[in-house]
């Protein structure tokens, strides 16, 4: 029972790490406009219809919020220059230079390494709990060894997922 619960919680935590990494990748822009860039910006009311492949249009539900939306986007860490036109805020996405693409790949690789470290830390914690359970005679040595192998397989699977997502993002960033 102890081992099953430990494996379940470790797997869930590793899945959450993958989801966090996926969300971090979505924030890295690839030269095309996508609404995911603005998801983490806090504005009271907003709508996000796409205007073209290089522009995001934001139309707040409450029309008097247009200036607040424009200010929130401008003040964000995205380096974007929105322009209000009537009831819509247009956010043009400048094309990426080769140098900027390489910088973004470095950022993405760093995020991937952080995700790998998080997964490995979860593996370490799970193995530590297994060894404690063995010391307290809650599990047998064979069960503990088998559980360690299963935790390692979980870790390998999650790290492979991270590597796959990293490769896809790198390919997307280098596409012109």
N, C-alpha and C positions, 0 to 999 in steps of 0.2 A: 504493500500500500504506500509506504514511504517513497519508494523508487518511482512508482507510477505517477504520483503527485508531483514529485520533483521534475521528472521528465516533461510532464505536461506544462508546468509553469515555466520551465526553461525554454521550451519550444514557443510558448506564447510570447515570452519576452524577446526571443530572437526574431519572431515575426514582427513585433512592434518596432524593433530596430530596423528591419527591412522597410517597413512602411515609412519610418522617419527618413531613411535614406532616399526613398522614392520621392517624398515630399521635398527634400532638399534639392534633388535633381530637377524637379519641376520648376524651382525658382531660378535656375540658371538659364538665362535666355540663349536662344540659338540663332537669333537673327530674324525669326518669324514672331509675329505678335501672337500671344496666347494669353487667355484670361488668367491662367495660373500665376502669372507674374504679379498680379494685383491682389491675389487672395489673402495675403497676410497684412495688407494695409487696412487699418482700422478707420472706417468711415461709417457714419450712422446709417445712411441710406444710399444704395447704389444699384445700378444695373450694368451689365457688361455685354452689349452686342458687338460683334466684330465688324469692322467697317471694310478693311481689306487686309491683305497678308502682312502689311507692315504698319498697320495702325489699329489701335484698340480704341473703341468708342465707349465711353462711360456715360450713361444717362441716368441720373439719380431719380428715384421715385418722386421725391419731393424736390421740385424745380429750384427752390431757393438754396439747396445744398450744393449746387454746381460749383460755386467758388470754394467751398470747403473740401470737396472732392479733389478739385484741381490742386489746392494747397497741400493736401495730404499726399498726393502722388509726387508733387515737386519736392516735398520735404523728406520723402522716403529715401532709402539707401540705394535705389535702383539707378539713379543718374538719368532719369527721364525728364523731358521738358513738355508737359502737357499744355494744351491751349484750349480755352473754353470758346465754344462757338454756339451761342444761343443756349439751348438747354442741354447740350452735349459737350463732354470734355473729350477732345481727341488727343490720343497719346501716340505720337509717331515713334516708330522703333528704328533707330539708325542702323544701317547695315554693319555687320561685324567685319573688322579688318582681320587679316591673318594673325597679326600680333595679339589682338584681343581674343581670338579663338584659342590661341595657345595658352593665354592666361586663364581662360575659362576651363580649359582642360586640366590645368594644374589645380584649380579650385575643385573641380569634380573629383580628381584623383585624391585630393586631400579629404574630401567628404567620404569617399569610398574607404579610405584607410581608417577614418574615425569609426565608420560603421563596422569594419572588420574587427577593430579593437574592442568595440562594444560587445560584439558576438563572442569574441575570445574571453572577455571578462565574465560574461554569463556562463561560459563553459567552465572557467576556473571556479566560479562560485558554486556551480552545480557539483563539481568534483569534490570541492571542499565539504559540501553538505553530505555527500556520499561517504566520505572518509569519516566524518563525525558520526554518521549513522552506524558505520562499521565499528567504531570505537565503543559506541554505546550498546553494541550487540543487537541493533535493531534489524540489521540485514546480514546475510552471510557473505563471505569473501567472494564466492562465485557470483552471487547476485550483484555485489558491488562492482566487480570487474566487468560483468556484462552491461551493467548500467553505464559505466564509464565509456565503454565502447559505443553504446547507443548515443550518448551525449556527444561523443566525438563525431559520429556520423551526422548528427543534427547540425553540429558546427560546420562541418565540411559542406553540407547542403546549403546552408545559409550563406556561407562565404562564396560559394559558387554562384548563387543568385546575385550577390552584390557585384561580383566580377562581370557577370553577364549584363547587368544593368549599366555598369560603368562602360563597357564596350559599346553598348547601344548609344549611350549619351555621347561618347567620344565621336562615334560615326556621325551622329546627328550634328554635332558641333562643327565638324570638318566639312560637311556638305555645304556647298556654296549655293 
